[in-house]
């Protein structure tokens, strides 16, 4: 059977001048802990910003590709300029826009006739822009 003595004379004496952590050690530990926590917070914030920017870029790319699909599927080659050229504002909210330009290229030697359709989608929240371009030949 194990017995525990309550007599302080049985306990080994502590080293002189060493009663626990010093104030300096505690302050340094708290500083290191706070730097680590702030670093993790900054990293999390940066990751969230990067994820949001990637999401807006994906949405902008989808909006540009959607416009190009509309142009490709439209059978009225002669009217592409009047049907699709222009600026649409606030497609994702304030400050966003989709600009579609149609450039008609013709020539006689050799005989050429095609249109260059360019789409630029801008998202102001993250200063993100995506541009896509296709060429459609005359039928």
C-alpha positions as a Python dict, from the first residue, in 0.01 Angstrom:
ca = {
    (1, 'X'): (0, 0, 0),
    (2, 'X'): (128, 342, -100),
    (3, 'X'): (105, 623, 146),
    (4, 'X'): (142, 990, 70),
    (5, 'X'): (315, 1202, 323),
    (6, 'X'): (188, 1554, 389),
    (7, 'X'): (508, 1650, 557),
    (8, 'X'): (692, 1920, 362),
    (9, 'X'): (1022, 1794, 489),
    (10, 'X'): (988, 1484, 265),
    (11, 'X'): (962, 1692, -54),
    (12, 'X'): (1286, 1768, -230),
    (13, 'X'): (1369, 2137, -208),
    (14, 'X'): (1329, 2339, -529),
    (15, 'X'): (1628, 2491, -694),
    (16, 'X'): (1711, 2828, -552),
    (17, 'X'): (1557, 3114, -756),
    (18, 'X'): (1351, 2885, -981),
    (19, 'X'): (985, 2889, -875),
    (20, 'X'): (824, 2850, -1224),
    (21, 'X'): (801, 3054, -1542),
    (22, 'X'): (937, 3404, -1535),
    (23, 'X'): (739, 3697, -1662),
    (24, 'X'): (977, 3735, -1956),
    (25, 'X'): (921, 3372, -2060),
    (26, 'X'): (543, 3415, -2044),
    (27, 'X'): (554, 3737, -2246),
    (28, 'X'): (777, 3577, -2514),
    (29, 'X'): (546, 3274, -2532),
    (30, 'X'): (242, 3500, -2573),
    (31, 'X'): (417, 3702, -2845),
    (32, 'X'): (508, 3386, -3036),
    (33, 'X'): (153, 3253, -3001),
    (34, 'X'): (-2, 3581, -3117),
    (35, 'X'): (231, 3599, -3420),
    (36, 'X'): (135, 3242, -3514),
    (37, 'X'): (-239, 3314, -3477),
    (38, 'X'): (-212, 3638, -3679),
    (39, 'X'): (-17, 3455, -3948),
    (40, 'X'): (-284, 3188, -3975),
    (41, 'X'): (-554, 3457, -3995),
    (42, 'X'): (-370, 3641, -4272),
    (43, 'X'): (-323, 3318, -4466),
    (44, 'X'): (-692, 3231, -4432),
    (45, 'X'): (-791, 3578, -4549),
    (46, 'X'): (-561, 3557, -4850),
    (47, 'X'): (-698, 3213, -4940),
    (48, 'X'): (-1055, 3343, -4922),
    (49, 'X'): (-969, 3639, -5147),
    (50, 'X'): (-796, 3412, -5397),
    (51, 'X'): (-1093, 3173, -5401),
    (52, 'X'): (-1336, 3461, -5458),
    (53, 'X'): (-1120, 3601, -5738),
    (54, 'X'): (-1108, 3256, -5902),
    (55, 'X'): (-1485, 3224, -5876),
    (56, 'X'): (-1539, 3566, -6038),
    (57, 'X'): (-1291, 3479, -6313),
    (58, 'X'): (-1479, 3156, -6381),
    (59, 'X'): (-1809, 3345, -6398),
    (60, 'X'): (-1656, 3602, -6634),
    (61, 'X'): (-1518, 3327, -6856),
    (62, 'X'): (-1858, 3160, -6865),
    (63, 'X'): (-2026, 3489, -6961),
    (64, 'X'): (-1775, 3543, -7244),
    (65, 'X'): (-1813, 3188, -7372),
    (66, 'X'): (-2195, 3217, -7356),
    (67, 'X'): (-2185, 3525, -7578),
    (68, 'X'): (-1957, 3352, -7831),
    (69, 'X'): (-2190, 3050, -7842),
    (70, 'X'): (-2482, 3283, -7914),
    (71, 'X'): (-2289, 3442, -8201),
    (72, 'X'): (-2179, 3105, -8345),
    (73, 'X'): (-2533, 2970, -8340),
    (74, 'X'): (-2692, 3273, -8506),
    (75, 'X'): (-2738, 3202, -8880),
    (76, 'X'): (-2763, 3571, -8980),
    (77, 'X'): (-2400, 3645, -9072),
    (78, 'X'): (-2484, 3984, -9227),
    (79, 'X'): (-2652, 4108, -8907),
    (80, 'X'): (-2394, 3998, -8648),
    (81, 'X'): (-2271, 4357, -8607),
    (82, 'X'): (-2612, 4499, -8524),
    (83, 'X'): (-2729, 4200, -8319),
    (84, 'X'): (-2434, 4150, -8086),
    (85, 'X'): (-2196, 4449, -8087),
    (86, 'X'): (-2230, 4663, -7778),
    (87, 'X'): (-2187, 4685, -7403),
    (88, 'X'): (-2397, 4516, -7139),
    (89, 'X'): (-2350, 4664, -6794),
    (90, 'X'): (-2411, 4519, -6450),
    (91, 'X'): (-2418, 4156, -6563),
    (92, 'X'): (-2285, 4046, -6221),
    (93, 'X'): (-2382, 4355, -6026),
    (94, 'X'): (-2241, 4704, -6002),
    (95, 'X'): (-1926, 4765, -6202),
    (96, 'X'): (-1936, 4455, -6419),
    (97, 'X'): (-1975, 4464, -6795),
    (98, 'X'): (-1958, 4254, -7110),
    (99, 'X'): (-1833, 4430, -7423),
    (100, 'X'): (-1881, 4259, -7759),
    (101, 'X'): (-1710, 4398, -8069),
    (102, 'X'): (-1750, 4277, -8425),
    (103, 'X'): (-1482, 4362, -8680),
    (104, 'X'): (-1568, 4289, -9045),
    (105, 'X'): (-1268, 4201, -9262),
    (106, 'X'): (-1303, 4197, -9642),
    (107, 'X'): (-1062, 4186, -9931),
    (108, 'X'): (-1059, 4128, -10303),
    (109, 'X'): (-724, 3968, -10379),
    (110, 'X'): (-778, 3699, -10270),
    (111, 'X'): (-1148, 3717, -10199),
    (112, 'X'): (-1191, 3721, -9820),
    (113, 'X'): (-1488, 3791, -9599),
    (114, 'X'): (-1491, 3713, -9228),
    (115, 'X'): (-1577, 3871, -8893),
    (116, 'X'): (-1371, 3880, -8577),
    (117, 'X'): (-1590, 3871, -8268),
    (118, 'X'): (-1423, 3979, -7942),
    (119, 'X'): (-1584, 3960, -7600),
    (120, 'X'): (-1436, 4122, -7288),
    (121, 'X'): (-1602, 4065, -6951),
    (122, 'X'): (-1493, 4286, -6661),
    (123, 'X'): (-1567, 4233, -6293),
    (124, 'X'): (-1493, 4549, -6095),
    (125, 'X'): (-1498, 4392, -5748),
    (126, 'X'): (-1168, 4214, -5813),
    (127, 'X'): (-1045, 4409, -6116),
    (128, 'X'): (-1075, 4087, -6316),
    (129, 'X'): (-1129, 4078, -6688),
    (130, 'X'): (-1156, 3789, -6931),
    (131, 'X'): (-1140, 3820, -7308),
    (132, 'X'): (-1219, 3569, -7581),
    (133, 'X'): (-1217, 3598, -7959),
    (134, 'X'): (-1347, 3393, -8249),
    (135, 'X'): (-1344, 3431, -8626),
    (136, 'X'): (-1652, 3349, -8833),
    (137, 'X'): (-1626, 3320, -9208),
    (138, 'X'): (-1897, 3426, -9449),
    (139, 'X'): (-2120, 3141, -9561),
}
